[in-house]
Amino acid sequence: MRAAGLHAIATLLNTEAVLIASKPPNSGDDYKHPEHAALISTIKSRIEGVLAANKYVICQYNMPRTGLDVAIKITPGRRAPTITALDNGAWVAVSVMVEKKVVADIMDRLVAAGAHDVLLIKLENCRV
């Protein structure tokens, strides 16, 4: 709205989206309508992707190989950081998912550990 020069005058209704999948009683993981299981799974993973994207950012930085062990302790990632060799063999590029709520502290710690070119990239959606 702001991009179009508009602003809210009043809130008429607050809403919330909820995904509900029926399962028969005492059925374990079987859906009441198994023909919808694939669709339910797709919608669920898309919602989870947006929620995860709102929680994380991508942090990319260059680091001397000699300081890589320290950097990995600061940014271990969700599973492991992606480490790519740079043209200068003494340096690597590191890419990792970091929670938004701690990213300022992480950036400060990385720079103190010797990281250069620290970038944050916003996620729109992801599957984690």
N, CA, C and O atoms as a GROMACS GRO file, in nm:
protein
  512
    1MET      N    1   0.082  -0.119   0.000
    1MET     CA    2   0.000   0.000   0.000
    1MET      C    3   0.086   0.125   0.000
    1MET      O    4   0.061   0.219  -0.075
    2ARG      N    5   0.190   0.125   0.087
    2ARG     CA    6   0.275   0.243   0.094
    2ARG      C    7   0.342   0.275  -0.038
    2ARG      O    8   0.359   0.392  -0.073
    3ALA      N    9   0.379   0.172  -0.112
    3ALA     CA   10   0.446   0.192  -0.240
    3ALA      C   11   0.355   0.265  -0.338
    3ALA      O   12   0.403   0.335  -0.428
    4ALA      N   13   0.225   0.250  -0.323
    4ALA     CA   14   0.128   0.317  -0.410
    4ALA      C   15   0.081   0.450  -0.352
    4ALA      O   16  -0.007   0.514  -0.408
    5GLY      N   17   0.140   0.492  -0.239
    5GLY     CA   18   0.102   0.618  -0.178
    5GLY      C   19  -0.026   0.610  -0.096
    5GLY      O   20  -0.088   0.712  -0.066
    6LEU      N   21  -0.066   0.489  -0.061
    6LEU     CA   22  -0.189   0.469   0.016
    6LEU      C   23  -0.156   0.446   0.163
    6LEU      O   24  -0.043   0.410   0.197
    7HIS      N   25  -0.254   0.465   0.249
    7HIS     CA   26  -0.237   0.435   0.391
    7HIS      C   27  -0.370   0.384   0.446
    7HIS      O   28  -0.477   0.413   0.393
    8ALA      N   29  -0.360   0.306   0.554
    8ALA     CA   30  -0.479   0.248   0.614
    8ALA      C   31  -0.558   0.355   0.688
    8ALA      O   32  -0.500   0.438   0.759
    9ILE      N   33  -0.688   0.353   0.672
    9ILE     CA   34  -0.774   0.446   0.743
    9ILE      C   35  -0.829   0.379   0.868
    9ILE      O   36  -0.831   0.438   0.976
   10ALA      N   37  -0.873   0.254   0.853
   10ALA     CA   38  -0.927   0.179   0.966
   10ALA      C   39  -0.915   0.030   0.936
   10ALA      O   40  -0.913  -0.010   0.820
   11THR      N   41  -0.906  -0.051   1.042
   11THR     CA   42  -0.904  -0.195   1.028
   11THR      C   43  -1.046  -0.247   1.045
   11THR      O   44  -1.107  -0.228   1.150
   12LEU      N   45  -1.097  -0.312   0.942
   12LEU     CA   46  -1.232  -0.366   0.948
   12LEU      C   47  -1.234  -0.506   1.008
   12LEU      O   48  -1.328  -0.544   1.077
   13LEU      N   49  -1.127  -0.583   0.980
   13LEU     CA   50  -1.128  -0.723   1.022
   13LEU      C   51  -0.986  -0.776   1.030
   13LEU      O   52  -0.908  -0.757   0.936
   14ASN      N   53  -0.952  -0.839   1.137
   14ASN     CA   54  -0.825  -0.911   1.148
   14ASN      C   55  -0.854  -1.057   1.121
   14ASN      O   56  -0.947  -1.114   1.178
   15THR      N   57  -0.774  -1.120   1.034
   15THR     CA   58  -0.797  -1.259   0.998
   15THR      C   59  -0.670  -1.341   1.016
   15THR      O   60  -0.561  -1.287   1.037
   16GLU      N   61  -0.686  -1.471   1.006
   16GLU     CA   62  -0.576  -1.564   1.019
   16GLU      C   63  -0.605  -1.683   0.930
   16GLU      O   64  -0.718  -1.732   0.926
   17ALA      N   65  -0.503  -1.732   0.859
   17ALA     CA   66  -0.518  -1.851   0.775
   17ALA      C   67  -0.482  -1.974   0.857
   17ALA      O   68  -0.382  -1.975   0.928
   18VAL      N   69  -0.563  -2.078   0.845
   18VAL     CA   70  -0.540  -2.202   0.918
   18VAL      C   71  -0.558  -2.319   0.821
   18VAL      O   72  -0.657  -2.325   0.750
   19LEU      N   73  -0.463  -2.410   0.819
   19LEU     CA   74  -0.472  -2.530   0.736
   19LEU      C   75  -0.521  -2.644   0.825
   19LEU      O   76  -0.456  -2.679   0.924
   20ILE      N   77  -0.634  -2.702   0.790
   20ILE     CA   78  -0.692  -2.811   0.868
   20ILE      C   79  -0.701  -2.934   0.779
   20ILE      O   80  -0.753  -2.927   0.667
   21ALA      N   81  -0.650  -3.046   0.827
   21ALA     CA   82  -0.658  -3.172   0.754
   21ALA      C   83  -0.728  -3.274   0.842
   21ALA      O   84  -0.684  -3.300   0.954
   22SER      N   85  -0.835  -3.332   0.792
   22SER     CA   86  -0.912  -3.429   0.869
   22SER      C   87  -0.845  -3.566   0.867
   22SER      O   88  -0.802  -3.614   0.762
   23LYS      N   89  -0.838  -3.626   0.985
   23LYS     CA   90  -0.790  -3.763   0.997
   23LYS      C   91  -0.896  -3.841   1.074
   23LYS      O   92  -0.951  -3.789   1.171
   24PRO      N   93  -0.924  -3.964   1.033
   24PRO     CA   94  -1.022  -4.043   1.109
   24PRO      C   95  -0.965  -4.079   1.246
   24PRO      O   96  -0.844  -4.091   1.261
   25PRO      N   97  -1.051  -4.097   1.345
   25PRO     CA   98  -1.004  -4.131   1.480
   25PRO      C   99  -0.920  -4.258   1.480
   25PRO      O  100  -0.950  -4.352   1.407
   26ASN      N  101  -0.815  -4.260   1.561
   26ASN     CA  102  -0.727  -4.376   1.579
   26ASN      C  103  -0.669  -4.427   1.448
   26ASN      O  104  -0.655  -4.548   1.429
   27SER      N  105  -0.635  -4.336   1.356
   27SER     CA  106  -0.589  -4.380   1.224
   27SER      C  107  -0.439  -4.369   1.205
   27SER      O  108  -0.388  -4.407   1.100
   28GLY      N  109  -0.368  -4.318   1.303
   28GLY     CA  110  -0.225  -4.295   1.281
   28GLY      C  111  -0.206  -4.174   1.194
   28GLY      O  112  -0.255  -4.066   1.227
   29ASP      N  113  -0.136  -4.188   1.083
   29ASP     CA  114  -0.107  -4.074   0.996
   29ASP      C  115  -0.191  -4.072   0.869
   29ASP      O  116  -0.165  -3.989   0.781
   30ASP      N  117  -0.290  -4.159   0.855
   30ASP     CA  118  -0.371  -4.163   0.734
   30ASP      C  119  -0.474  -4.050   0.735
   30ASP      O  120  -0.537  -4.023   0.837
   31TYR      N  121  -0.490  -3.985   0.619
   31TYR     CA  122  -0.590  -3.879   0.607
   31TYR      C  123  -0.726  -3.939   0.578
   31TYR      O  124  -0.738  -4.047   0.519
   32LYS      N  125  -0.829  -3.868   0.620
   32LYS     CA  126  -0.965  -3.911   0.594
   32LYS      C  127  -0.991  -3.914   0.443
   32LYS      O  128  -1.064  -4.000   0.394
   33HIS      N  129  -0.930  -3.819   0.370
   33HIS     CA  130  -0.941  -3.813   0.224
   33HIS      C  131  -0.801  -3.827   0.165
   33HIS      O  132  -0.737  -3.726   0.136
   34PRO      N  133  -0.753  -3.950   0.147
   34PRO     CA  134  -0.615  -3.971   0.103
   34PRO      C  135  -0.585  -3.908  -0.034
   34PRO      O  136  -0.468  -3.884  -0.065
   35GLU      N  137  -0.685  -3.883  -0.114
   35GLU     CA  138  -0.661  -3.822  -0.245
   35GLU      C  139  -0.611  -3.678  -0.232
   35GLU      O  140  -0.558  -3.621  -0.328
   36HIS      N  141  -0.627  -3.618  -0.113
   36HIS     CA  142  -0.581  -3.481  -0.090
   36HIS      C  143  -0.446  -3.475  -0.018
   36HIS      O  144  -0.395  -3.366   0.008
   37ALA      N  145  -0.388  -3.591   0.014
   37ALA     CA  146  -0.265  -3.594   0.094
   37ALA      C  147  -0.151  -3.518   0.026
   37ALA      O  148  -0.079  -3.443   0.092
   38ALA      N  149  -0.133  -3.536  -0.104
   38ALA     CA  150  -0.024  -3.468  -0.175
   38ALA      C  151  -0.045  -3.317  -0.175
   38ALA      O  152   0.050  -3.241  -0.155
   39LEU      N  153  -0.167  -3.272  -0.196
   39LEU     CA  154  -0.198  -3.129  -0.196
   39LEU      C  155  -0.175  -3.070  -0.057
   39LEU      O  156  -0.118  -2.961  -0.044
   40ILE      N  157  -0.219  -3.139   0.045
   40ILE     CA  158  -0.200  -3.092   0.183
   40ILE      C  159  -0.051  -3.080   0.214
   40ILE      O  160  -0.007  -2.982   0.274
   41SER      N  161   0.026  -3.179   0.173
   41SER     CA  162   0.171  -3.176   0.195
   41SER      C  163   0.236  -3.058   0.123
   41SER      O  164   0.323  -2.992   0.179
   42THR      N  165   0.194  -3.031   0.000
   42THR     CA  166   0.249  -2.919  -0.076
   42THR      C  167   0.217  -2.786  -0.010
   42THR      O  168   0.305  -2.701   0.005
   43ILE      N  169   0.092  -2.767   0.028
   43ILE     CA  170   0.052  -2.642   0.093
   43ILE      C  171   0.126  -2.624   0.225
   43ILE      O  172   0.172  -2.514   0.256
   44LYS      N  173   0.137  -2.732   0.302
   44LYS     CA  174   0.207  -2.726   0.430
   44LYS      C  175   0.353  -2.687   0.411
   44LYS      O  176   0.404  -2.602   0.484
   45SER      N  177   0.422  -2.746   0.314
   45SER     CA  178   0.563  -2.714   0.293
   45SER      C  179   0.580  -2.571   0.243
   45SER      O  180   0.680  -2.507   0.275
   46ARG      N  181   0.486  -2.520   0.165
   46ARG     CA  182   0.493  -2.381   0.120
   46ARG      C  183   0.475  -2.284   0.236
   46ARG      O  184   0.547  -2.184   0.244
   47ILE      N  185   0.382  -2.312   0.324
   47ILE     CA  186   0.362  -2.227   0.442
   47ILE      C  187   0.486  -2.231   0.531
   47ILE      O  188   0.533  -2.127   0.577
   48GLU      N  189   0.539  -2.351   0.554
   48GLU     CA  190   0.659  -2.365   0.637
   48GLU      C  191   0.776  -2.290   0.574
   48GLU      O  192   0.859  -2.233   0.646
   49GLY      N  193   0.785  -2.289   0.441
   49GLY     CA  194   0.891  -2.218   0.371
   49GLY      C  195   0.885  -2.068   0.394
   49GLY      O  196   0.988  -2.004   0.416
   50VAL      N  197   0.766  -2.012   0.389
   50VAL     CA  198   0.750  -1.868   0.413
   50VAL      C  199   0.782  -1.836   0.559
   50VAL      O  200   0.846  -1.735   0.587
   51LEU      N  201   0.738  -1.920   0.651
   51LEU     CA  202   0.767  -1.896   0.792
   51LEU      C  203   0.917  -1.903   0.820
   51LEU      O  204   0.970  -1.821   0.895
   52ALA      N  205   0.985  -2.000   0.761
   52ALA     CA  206   1.130  -2.011   0.779
   52ALA      C  207   1.201  -1.891   0.716
   52ALA      O  208   1.297  -1.839   0.774
   53ALA      N  209   1.156  -1.848   0.600
   53ALA     CA  210   1.218  -1.733   0.533
   53ALA      C  211   1.203  -1.607   0.616
   53ALA      O  212   1.290  -1.519   0.612
   54ASN      N  213   1.095  -1.596   0.691
   54ASN     CA  214   1.076  -1.480   0.779
   54ASN      C  215   1.166  -1.486   0.902
   54ASN      O  216   1.188  -1.385   0.968
   55LYS      N  217   1.216  -1.604   0.934
   55LYS     CA  218   1.298  -1.623   1.054
   55LYS      C  219   1.448  -1.612   1.025
   55LYS      O  220   1.526  -1.578   1.114
   56TYR      N  221   1.490  -1.641   0.901
   56TYR     CA  222   1.631  -1.649   0.868
   56TYR      C  223   1.671  -1.551   0.758
   56TYR      O  224   1.586  -1.502   0.683
   57VAL      N  225   1.800  -1.522   0.749
   57VAL     CA  226   1.862  -1.452   0.637
   57VAL      C  227   1.983  -1.534   0.595
   57VAL      O  228   2.030  -1.620   0.671
   58ILE      N  229   2.032  -1.509   0.474
   58ILE     CA  230   2.156  -1.570   0.430
   58ILE      C  231   2.269  -1.474   0.464
   58ILE      O  232   2.263  -1.356   0.430
   59CYS      N  233   2.369  -1.523   0.530
   59CYS     CA  234   2.488  -1.444   0.562
   59CYS      C  235   2.602  -1.499   0.477
   59CYS      O  236   2.635  -1.617   0.484
   60GLN      N  237   2.661  -1.412   0.398
   60GLN     CA  238   2.775  -1.451   0.314
   60GLN      C  239   2.894  -1.363   0.350
   60GLN      O  240   2.879  -1.243   0.374
   61TYR      N  241   3.010  -1.423   0.354
   61TYR     CA  242   3.130  -1.346   0.388
   61TYR      C  243   3.253  -1.418   0.334
   61TYR      O  244   3.251  -1.537   0.306
   62ASN      N  245   3.360  -1.341   0.321
   62ASN     CA  246   3.490  -1.396   0.282
   62ASN      C  247   3.576  -1.406   0.408
   62ASN      O  248   3.573  -1.320   0.495
   63MET      N  249   3.652  -1.515   0.414
   63MET     CA  250   3.730  -1.543   0.534
   63MET      C  251   3.864  -1.604   0.495
   63MET      O  252   3.868  -1.690   0.406
   64PRO      N  253   3.973  -1.562   0.560
   64PRO     CA  254   4.100  -1.633   0.537
   64PRO      C  255   4.086  -1.778   0.584
   64PRO      O  256   4.023  -1.804   0.687
   65ARG      N  257   4.145  -1.871   0.511
   65ARG     CA  258   4.136  -2.013   0.551
   65ARG      C  259   4.187  -2.034   0.694
   65ARG      O  260   4.138  -2.122   0.765
   66THR      N  261   4.283  -1.954   0.735
   66THR     CA  262   4.340  -1.970   0.869
   66THR      C  263   4.239  -1.941   0.980
   66THR      O  264   4.254  -1.991   1.091
   67GLY      N  265   4.136  -1.863   0.951
   67GLY     CA  266   4.036  -1.830   1.052
   67GLY      C  267   3.905  -1.903   1.034
   67GLY      O  268   3.806  -1.873   1.102
   68LEU      N  269   3.903  -2.000   0.943
   68LEU     CA  270   3.778  -2.069   0.910
   68LEU      C  271   3.718  -2.145   1.028
   68LEU      O  272   3.596  -2.146   1.045
   69ASP      N  273   3.801  -2.208   1.110
   69ASP     CA  274   3.750  -2.284   1.225
   69ASP      C  275   3.673  -2.194   1.321
   69ASP      O  276   3.568  -2.232   1.373
   70VAL      N  277   3.726  -2.074   1.344
   70VAL     CA  278   3.660  -1.979   1.434
   70VAL      C  279   3.529  -1.933   1.371
   70VAL      O  280   3.427  -1.924   1.440
   71ALA      N  281   3.531  -1.903   1.241
   71ALA     CA  282   3.410  -1.855   1.172
   71ALA      C  283   3.299  -1.959   1.174
   71ALA      O  284   3.182  -1.925   1.191
   72ILE      N  285   3.334  -2.084   1.156
   72ILE     CA  286   3.233  -2.191   1.155
   72ILE      C  287   3.170  -2.207   1.294
   72ILE      O  288   3.053  -2.243   1.305
   73LYS      N  289   3.246  -2.180   1.399
   73LYS     CA  290   3.188  -2.184   1.534
   73LYS      C  291   3.089  -2.070   1.553
   73LYS      O  292   2.992  -2.084   1.627
   74ILE      N  293   3.115  -1.957   1.488
   74ILE     CA  294   3.024  -1.842   1.498
   74ILE      C  295   2.899  -1.865   1.413
   74ILE      O  296   2.788  -1.832   1.456
   75THR      N  297   2.918  -1.921   1.293
   75THR     CA  298   2.806  -1.944   1.201
   75THR      C  299   2.804  -2.089   1.155
   75THR      O  300   2.847  -2.120   1.044
   76PRO      N  301   2.754  -2.179   1.240
   76PRO     CA  302   2.751  -2.321   1.202
   76PRO      C  303   2.644  -2.354   1.097
   76PRO      O  304   2.650  -2.458   1.033
   77GLY      N  305   2.545  -2.265   1.081
   77GLY     CA  306   2.437  -2.290   0.985
   77GLY      C  307   2.335  -2.387   1.040
   77GLY      O  308   2.348  -2.436   1.152
   78ARG      N  309   2.233  -2.414   0.961
   78ARG     CA  310   2.130  -2.509   1.004
   78ARG      C  311   2.184  -2.652   1.001
   78ARG      O  312   2.158  -2.730   1.092
   79ARG      N  313   2.259  -2.685   0.898
   79ARG     CA  314   2.324  -2.816   0.890
   79ARG      C  315   2.475  -2.800   0.887
   79ARG      O  316   2.548  -2.860   0.967
   80ALA      N  317   2.521  -2.717   0.795
   80ALA     CA  318   2.664  -2.686   0.782
   80ALA      C  319   2.676  -2.568   0.687
   80ALA      O  320   2.591  -2.550   0.600
   81PRO      N  321   2.779  -2.488   0.702
   81PRO     CA  322   2.798  -2.376   0.609
   81PRO      C  323   2.843  -2.425   0.471
   81PRO      O  324   2.905  -2.531   0.460
   82THR      N  325   2.811  -2.348   0.369
   82THR     CA  326   2.862  -2.376   0.235
   82THR      C  327   2.993  -2.299   0.222
   82THR      O  328   2.995  -2.177   0.237
   83ILE      N  329   3.100  -2.369   0.193
   83ILE     CA  330   3.233  -2.308   0.184
   83ILE      C  331   3.284  -2.325   0.042
   83ILE      O  332   3.291  -2.437  -0.009
   84THR      N  333   3.319  -2.214  -0.022
   84THR     CA  334   3.365  -2.215  -0.160
   84THR      C  335   3.504  -2.153  -0.166
   84THR      O  336   3.528  -2.047  -0.109
   85ALA      N  337   3.596  -2.220  -0.236
   85ALA     CA  338   3.730  -2.166  -0.252
   85ALA      C  339   3.726  -2.043  -0.341
   85ALA      O  340   3.654  -2.041  -0.441
   86LEU      N  341   3.803  -1.942  -0.305
   86LEU     CA  342   3.815  -1.823  -0.387
   86LEU      C  343   3.937  -1.837  -0.478
   86LEU      O  344   4.022  -1.924  -0.458
   87ASP      N  345   3.944  -1.750  -0.576
   87ASP     CA  346   4.056  -1.752  -0.670
   87ASP      C  347   4.188  -1.737  -0.596
   87ASP      O  348   4.288  -1.798  -0.633
   88ASN      N  349   4.187  -1.655  -0.492
   88ASN     CA  350   4.304  -1.643  -0.405
   88ASN      C  351   4.296  -1.761  -0.308
   88ASN      O  352   4.208  -1.764  -0.222
   89GLY      N  353   4.384  -1.857  -0.321
   89GLY     CA  354   4.377  -1.981  -0.244
   89GLY      C  355   4.380  -1.965  -0.093
   89GLY      O  356   4.347  -2.058  -0.020
   90ALA      N  357   4.419  -1.848  -0.045
   90ALA     CA  358   4.426  -1.827   0.099
   90ALA      C  359   4.292  -1.788   0.159
   90ALA      O  360   4.280  -1.777   0.281
   91TRP      N  361   4.191  -1.766   0.074
   91TRP     CA  362   4.060  -1.720   0.120
   91TRP      C  363   3.950  -1.814   0.074
   91TRP      O  364   3.964  -1.884  -0.027
   92VAL      N  365   3.840  -1.814   0.150
   92VAL     CA  366   3.719  -1.889   0.112
   92VAL      C  367   3.597  -1.797   0.127
   92VAL      O  368   3.600  -1.700   0.202
   93ALA      N  369   3.493  -1.830   0.055
   93ALA     CA  370   3.364  -1.763   0.072
   93ALA      C  371   3.274  -1.857   0.152
   93ALA      O  372   3.270  -1.977   0.126
   94VAL      N  373   3.204  -1.802   0.247
   94VAL     CA  374   3.116  -1.881   0.333
   94VAL      C  375   2.973  -1.829   0.318
   94VAL      O  376   2.950  -1.709   0.319
   95SER      N  377   2.879  -1.921   0.305
   95SER     CA  378   2.738  -1.887   0.296
   95SER      C  379   2.663  -1.973   0.398
   95SER      O  380   2.681  -2.094   0.405
   96VAL      N  381   2.578  -1.906   0.477
   96VAL     CA  382   2.513  -1.977   0.587
   96VAL      C  383   2.380  -1.909   0.622
   96VAL      O  384   2.366  -1.788   0.607
   97MET      N  385   2.284  -1.988   0.669
   97MET     CA  386   2.158  -1.932   0.718
   97MET      C  387   2.178  -1.891   0.864
   97MET      O  388   2.233  -1.966   0.944
   98VAL      N  389   2.130  -1.769   0.897
   98VAL     CA  390   2.143  -1.716   1.033
   98VAL      C  391   2.006  -1.662   1.075
   98VAL      O  392   1.936  -1.602   0.994
   99GLU      N  393   1.970  -1.683   1.201
   99GLU     CA  394   1.844  -1.627   1.251
   99GLU      C  395   1.852  -1.475   1.253
   99GLU      O  396   1.953  -1.417   1.294
  100LYS      N  397   1.745  -1.412   1.208
  100LYS     CA  398   1.743  -1.265   1.202
  100LYS      C  399   1.766  -1.201   1.338
  100LYS      O  400   1.830  -1.096   1.346
  101LYS      N  401   1.714  -1.261   1.444
  101LYS     CA  402   1.720  -1.198   1.575
  101LYS      C  403   1.861  -1.188   1.631
  101LYS      O  404   1.885  -1.110   1.724
  102VAL      N  405   1.957  -1.264   1.577
  102VAL     CA  406   2.094  -1.259   1.628
  102VAL      C  407   2.195  -1.212   1.525
  102VAL      O  408   2.315  -1.215   1.549
  103VAL      N  409   2.147  -1.169   1.410
  103VAL     CA  410   2.237  -1.142   1.298
  103VAL      C  411   2.332  -1.024   1.325
  103VAL      O  412   2.446  -1.029   1.279
  104ALA      N  413   2.291  -0.922   1.396
  104ALA     CA  414   2.379  -0.808   1.422
  104ALA      C  415   2.499  -0.853   1.506
  104ALA      O  416   2.613  -0.816   1.476
  105ASP      N  417   2.475  -0.933   1.609
  105ASP     CA  418   2.583  -0.985   1.692
  105ASP      C  419   2.674  -1.076   1.611
  105ASP      O  420   2.797  -1.070   1.625
  106ILE      N  421   2.616  -1.160   1.528
  106ILE     CA  422   2.693  -1.252   1.443
  106ILE      C  423   2.787  -1.174   1.351
  106ILE      O  424   2.904  -1.209   1.337
  107MET      N  425   2.735  -1.067   1.288
  107MET     CA  426   2.818  -0.986   1.198
  107MET      C  427   2.935  -0.924   1.273
  107MET      O  428   3.048  -0.926   1.224
  108ASP      N  429   2.909  -0.871   1.391
  108ASP     CA  430   3.016  -0.812   1.472
  108ASP      C  431   3.124  -0.916   1.506
  108ASP      O  432   3.243  -0.888   1.498
  109ARG      N  433   3.080  -1.034   1.545
  109ARG     CA  434   3.173  -1.140   1.582
  109ARG      C  435   3.254  -1.188   1.461
  109ARG      O  436   3.373  -1.217   1.473
  110LEU      N  437   3.190  -1.195   1.344
  110LEU     CA  438   3.261  -1.237   1.223
  110LEU      C  439   3.370  -1.136   1.186
  110LEU      O  440   3.483  -1.174   1.155
  111VAL      N  441   3.335  -1.009   1.189
  111VAL     CA  442   3.434  -0.905   1.155
  111VAL      C  443   3.550  -0.909   1.255
  111VAL      O  444   3.666  -0.897   1.216
  112ALA      N  445   3.520  -0.926   1.383
  112ALA     CA  446   3.625  -0.935   1.484
  112ALA      C  447   3.714  -1.058   1.461
  112ALA      O  448   3.832  -1.057   1.496
  113ALA      N  449   3.656  -1.164   1.402
  113ALA     CA  450   3.733  -1.287   1.375
  113ALA      C  451   3.811  -1.279   1.245
  113ALA      O  452   3.887  -1.370   1.213
  114GLY      N  453   3.793  -1.170   1.168
  114GLY     CA  454   3.870  -1.153   1.045
  114GLY      C  455   3.791  -1.165   0.916
  114GLY      O  456   3.850  -1.165   0.809
  115ALA      N  457   3.660  -1.175   0.924
  115ALA     CA  458   3.578  -1.185   0.803
  115ALA      C  459   3.573  -1.051   0.730
  115ALA      O  460   3.579  -0.945   0.792
  116HIS      N  461   3.561  -1.057   0.599
  116HIS     CA  462   3.549  -0.938   0.515
  116HIS      C  463   3.427  -0.954   0.425
  116HIS      O  464   3.379  -1.065   0.403
  117ASP      N  465   3.378  -0.842   0.374
  117ASP     CA  466   3.268  -0.844   0.278
  117ASP      C  467   3.146  -0.920   0.331
  117ASP      O  468   3.090  -1.004   0.261
  118VAL      N  469   3.106  -0.891   0.453
  118VAL     CA  470   2.994  -0.959   0.517
  118VAL      C  471   2.864  -0.904   0.459
  118VAL      O  472   2.836  -0.784   0.467
  119LEU      N  473   2.784  -0.992   0.400
  119LEU     CA  474   2.659  -0.953   0.336
  119LEU      C  475   2.542  -1.029   0.398
  119LEU      O  476   2.557  -1.144   0.440
  120LEU      N  477   2.427  -0.964   0.405
  120LEU     CA  478   2.303  -1.030   0.445
  120LEU      C  479   2.209  -1.027   0.327
  120LEU      O  480   2.194  -0.925   0.260
  121ILE      N  481   2.146  -1.140   0.300
  121ILE     CA  482   2.054  -1.151   0.188
  121ILE      C  483   1.920  -1.199   0.242
  121ILE      O  484   1.910  -1.302   0.309
  122LYS      N  485   1.817  -1.121   0.211
  122LYS     CA  486   1.681  -1.154   0.258
  122LYS      C  487   1.626  -1.275   0.182
  122LYS      O  488   1.644  -1.287   0.061
  123LEU      N  489   1.562  -1.363   0.253
  123LEU     CA  490   1.494  -1.478   0.193
  123LEU      C  491   1.348  -1.445   0.169
  123LEU      O  492   1.282  -1.388   0.256
  124GLU      N  493   1.298  -1.479   0.054
  124GLU     CA  494   1.155  -1.464   0.026
  124GLU      C  495   1.080  -1.592   0.060
  124GLU      O  496   0.968  -1.589   0.110
  125ASN      N  497   1.145  -1.705   0.032
  125ASN     CA  498   1.084  -1.834   0.056
  125ASN      C  499   1.196  -1.937   0.057
  125ASN      O  500   1.302  -1.912   0.000
  126CYS      N  501   1.176  -2.049   0.121
  126CYS     CA  502   1.276  -2.154   0.122
  126CYS      C  503   1.211  -2.286   0.161
  126CYS      O  504   1.095  -2.289   0.204
  127ARG      N  505   1.284  -2.392   0.147
  127ARG     CA  506   1.243  -2.524   0.198
  127ARG      C  507   1.358  -2.573   0.285
  127ARG      O  508   1.467  -2.599   0.235
  128VAL      N  509   1.333  -2.587   0.412
  128VAL     CA  510   1.438  -2.630   0.504
  128VAL      C  511   1.396  -2.752   0.581
  128VAL      O  512   1.472  -2.803   0.663
   0.00000   0.00000   0.00000
